[in-house]
Each structure stands twice: as C-alpha cells, then as structure tokens.
Amino acid sequence: MVALVLPRLVDVSAASRRSASVTERNVAALRSVYWLLLISGFVEPLLYLLSIGVGVGALIGDLTLPGGAVVTYAAFVAPAMLASSAMTGALAETTFNFFGKMKYMKLYDGVIATPVQPFEIALGELAWAMLRGSAYSAAFLVVMVVMDLTVPVRALAAFPAAVLVGFAFGALGMAISTFMRSWQDFDLMSSAQFILFLFSGTFVPAEAYPTVLRWLVEVTPLYRAVHLIRALTVDTGGWSWTLDVLYLLVVLAAGLLIAARRMGRLLYK
C-alpha cells in the first residue's frame, strides 16, 4: 500500500516544483516593470468606484438588497469592482500574454523539451496570473475598508473569494486562448468581457432586468463572482453564495483541463 502511495506523492511534489519554475520565470522576466502593471490594473476599477459608486451614488441614494440589507450605492458597486478587477487581472495574463508566449514567442516549445508537462505549464501560468490578481484584490479591499464600504473582518473573508474569482477566470482565459488563431480573435473576447462587466449585476441589481435577461445574467461567471463577493462584504443574508463557490470551482477545473489538453495537442503536433 505504501509503495503505491509514495510514487504518487513524489510525482505531485515534482509537478509542483516544475509548475513553480514556470511562475519563477515570469517573476524574473517582469520584475523591473511589474509594479507599473499593478498600478495600471488597480487604477481603473478605483476610478469606476469613485465616479459611479460615489458620484452617481450621491444622486441614487441607498439601495435595498434582496436579503433586506440597506446599503449605499457605493457599497453596492464596490464588490462588483473588486470582482471585475480580479477578472481583468487574471484574464490579462492568461489571454494576451499567454497567447503571445505560446504562438509567437514559442516559449513553451522549449519548455516541453524539459520534464515540464503542459498541465504544469498551465498551473504555473495560472499561479503567475494570480499573483497579479491577488495584489489588485488586496489593494482594493484596503480602499473599501478606508472608505467605510465594508468592515475589516468582511474584507478578510472576501479576499480568498476574490482569489478564487481570479483563479476561475484565469483558467477560463487560458482555455479560450488555446482556441485563438490570431490577435484579431481577441476583439471578440474583449467585447464579451465588456458586456459581462456591464450586465452582471455590476451597477444595478439583477432583479431590475426583465425575467429572461435576468436568467441569462445569473448564469454568467462574473455575476456569480459579483454575487459571492457582495454577499461577503455586505450582509445580504442566506447561504446562496455557496452556489457561487461551487460554480467558480467548476469553471476553474474545466478551464485547467481544457487548457492542458489543448496545449498538449498544439505543442506536440
């Protein structure tokens, strides 16, 4: 029995080290400019929060959420900006950058000449994306606490949720990138990302939409991410956020498996 288990443990340990080496390569390559990338990704959602959440919120006033909680409009918008920031940071690394490394730089052609496997490349790139996404999330949660849009305890609970959101979108973006043929294909993805940003309960509750549109909104990944983080940062009542966690875990697992299989086909052909 021990003989059967030990090889698996060794394999998992070796795979973790190989995945970590992919992440370390990215850290070493972008160490000098990484803070500029972090600042650029953090500023956009912060500007949305200040302009729409605070500015427009002064005209709208308070909102009553489905769970009965009454919150300011800024407190309603802030979790959505956090979820969108986690999505954007993860997708930026696992779509454009990942596609460029795979198709034009041919970086992974050299990597697979080593013991590193496609699935380990996917894990390493996803971990690198999450370093970026987690930094956005942590900084934004600090802003939310300073602006009194949530309390520190809820912010601490929301951080792992934001990390999960980034992992899910990172895996999804990596899977999508393996189907891209050229840079022009990313125009469609950018359009889809912008539509998700507008219609995911970001600025208005999903209950405000017509029934059919509401159903469509509620099955999108960004809506589930917004719903999860809003439930943790604002007391919306109930345990419906557990469905969001399961949804995002399924997206994460499916994205990683698809990305690894597609990379194997593309790199070994």
N, C-alpha and C positions, 0 to 999 in steps of 0.2 A: 504493500500500500504506500509506504514512504517512498519507495523507488519510483512509483508512478507520479506522486505529487511533486517531488523535488525538481524534475526536469521542467515542469510547468512553471514553478516558481522562478527558476533560473531564466527561463525564456521571457517571463514577464519583466524581470529585473533588467535583462539585456535590452528588451524592447523599449523600456522606459529610458534607459541611458541613450539609446540611439535617437529616440524622439527628442530628448533633451538637447542632443548635439545639434539638431536642426534648429531648435529655438536659440541656442547659443550663437549659432552662425548669424542669425538675423540680428541679435543684440549687438554683436561685434561689428556687423556691416553698417548699422544705422545709429551707433552710439552717439556720434557727434551731432546729429540733426534730430534726434528723437524728441527732445523737448519742444522743438518747433512744431513737430507733428502733433504732440499732445495739446499744445496751446491752440492750434488751429481747430482741432476736433472738439475742444471744450467750449470755445467762444460762441459757436453757432447756436447750440441749444440754450446757452445762457442769454443770448440776445433775444431769442424767441420768448423765453420766460419773462424777461424784463419788458419787452414791447407788448406782447399779447397777454401774458399772465397778469402782469401788474398794470400796464397801460390800459388795455381793453377791459381788464377786470374791474377797473375803477368805474366803468360805465355799466357793467353787468351786475355787479354785486355778488352776493352769496348764492351758492347752489346747494340744493338738497339732493344727496345721492340716493340711489335705490335702497341702500341699507338704512336710510333715515338720517345719516350724518349730514350736518350743515357745515359747509366749508367755503372759504373764499375762492374766487375763481383762480387766483394764483396757486393756491394749494391743490386745486383740481388739475391744473395744467402741468405743474412741476413734475409729478410722477411720469407723465407721458413724455416730457422732455428727457427725463432720465432714461426711460426705455428706448426712446429714439436715439439717444446718444450712444447707448450700449450697442444698438443695432448698427448704427453708422460706423462706429469704430471697428467692430468686428468685420463688417462687410468690406470696408476699405482695404483691409489686409488680405482677406480671403477671396476677393474677386479680382480687382485690377492688378494688385501686386502679385498675387498667386498666379494669375494667368500670364503675366509678363515673364515670371521666372520659369514657368513650365513651357510656354510656347516659343518665346523669343530668346530668352537668355539660355534656354536649355540647361538650366541649373540642375534639375532633377535627373537628367540623363547621366550626369556624372555621379550624383548621389547614389543611384541604384547600382552603380558599379561596386559600391561598398556593401557591407551586410545590411544596410538600412533598407527596409521594405516600404512599399507605397503607403500602407496603413500607418507606419511610423512617421513617414513624411507628413501625412495628413494631421496626425496628432501633434507633431512638433510645430507645424504652421498654425494650427488652431491655438496651441498654448501661447505662441507669439502674439497672435491676434488678441488674446485675452489679456495679455499684459497691457496692451493699449486700451482695450475696452474697460478694464478694471480701473485704470488710472482715471479715465473720464468719469466713471461712476462714482468713485470715491470723492473726487473734487466736487462733483455736482451735489452729492449728498451733504457735503460740508456747507455749500451755499444754501441749500434748503434749510438746514438747521440754523444758520446765521440769520436767514430771512424769516425765521419762525414759521416755516411751512410744514415742518414736521418736528418731532422731538428726537433727541439723540438715540433713545432705545429703539424707536421705529426705524431710524436711519441705519442702525447696525443690522437690524433684521432685513432691511431692503437690500443691503449690499450683496449678500450671496445670491439674492434673487436677480439682481442686475447682472451678476457674473453668469448666472445660468442663461439669462437672455442673450448675453454676448456669445456664449458657447453655442447656443442653438442657432443663432443667425450666422455665426462663423462657419459652422458645419454646413448649413444650408447654402451659404455663399460659395463655399469650396466645391460643393456638389454641382451647383449651377455653372461654375467656371469651367468645369471639365467638359461641358457641352458647348461652350462658346467657340466660334470659328475665327472671329476677328474682333478688333476693338469696337467696330460698329454695333456688334450684338449687345454691347453693354448699354447702348442707348435705351433698349427695351427694359433692361433691368433697372436702370436709373428712373425711368418713368414709373415702373411698378413700385419702386421704393418710395417715390414721392406720393403716389396715390395712397399707399399704406400709411404714410405719415399724416396725410390729411383726413383719412377716413378710418381711423382705428380707435375712435373714442378719445382722440387727442385733444380736441378743442371743445367738443360737445359730447354729452352722454350718448351712448349707442341707442338708448331708448327714444331719442329725438328723431331717429331716422324712420322712414316707412318700414313696415314689417319685413318685407323681402330683403331690402337693403340691410336692415339690421342683422338678419340671419347671415348674410354674406360677410358683413363686418366682423361678426363674432367668431367666425371660423378662421380668420386670418391670424398669422403668428404675432404680428405686432399688437393686435388688440389683446390677445392673451397675455402678452408681456406687460402692456399698459395696465390691464385689469389686475394682474398679480402685484405689481409694484404699488399701484394705487391702494390696493387692499392692505398692504403692509405699512405704507406711510400715512394713510388716513384710515380711520376706523370705519370701514364700510359694513362690518358685521358679517357673520356667517363664515363658512368654510369653503366657499365656491372657488377660492384661489387654489385649492389643491388640484382642481381640474386643470388649471393653468400650468402648474408644475408638471403634471403628467404629460400634457400636450407638448411642452417645450422639451422634455426628456425624449419623447418620441421623435421630435424633429431633429434633436441632436444625434440620436443613434442612427436614424435613417440617413441624415446628411453625411455622417462619417463613413457609413458603409458604402453608400453610393460613390462618394468621392474616392475612397480607397480602390474600389473595383474599377472605376473609370480610369483612374491614374494607372493602375496595373495594365489595362488594355492599351492606353496611349503610350506608355513608356516602354513596354515590352514588345510592341508590334514590330 
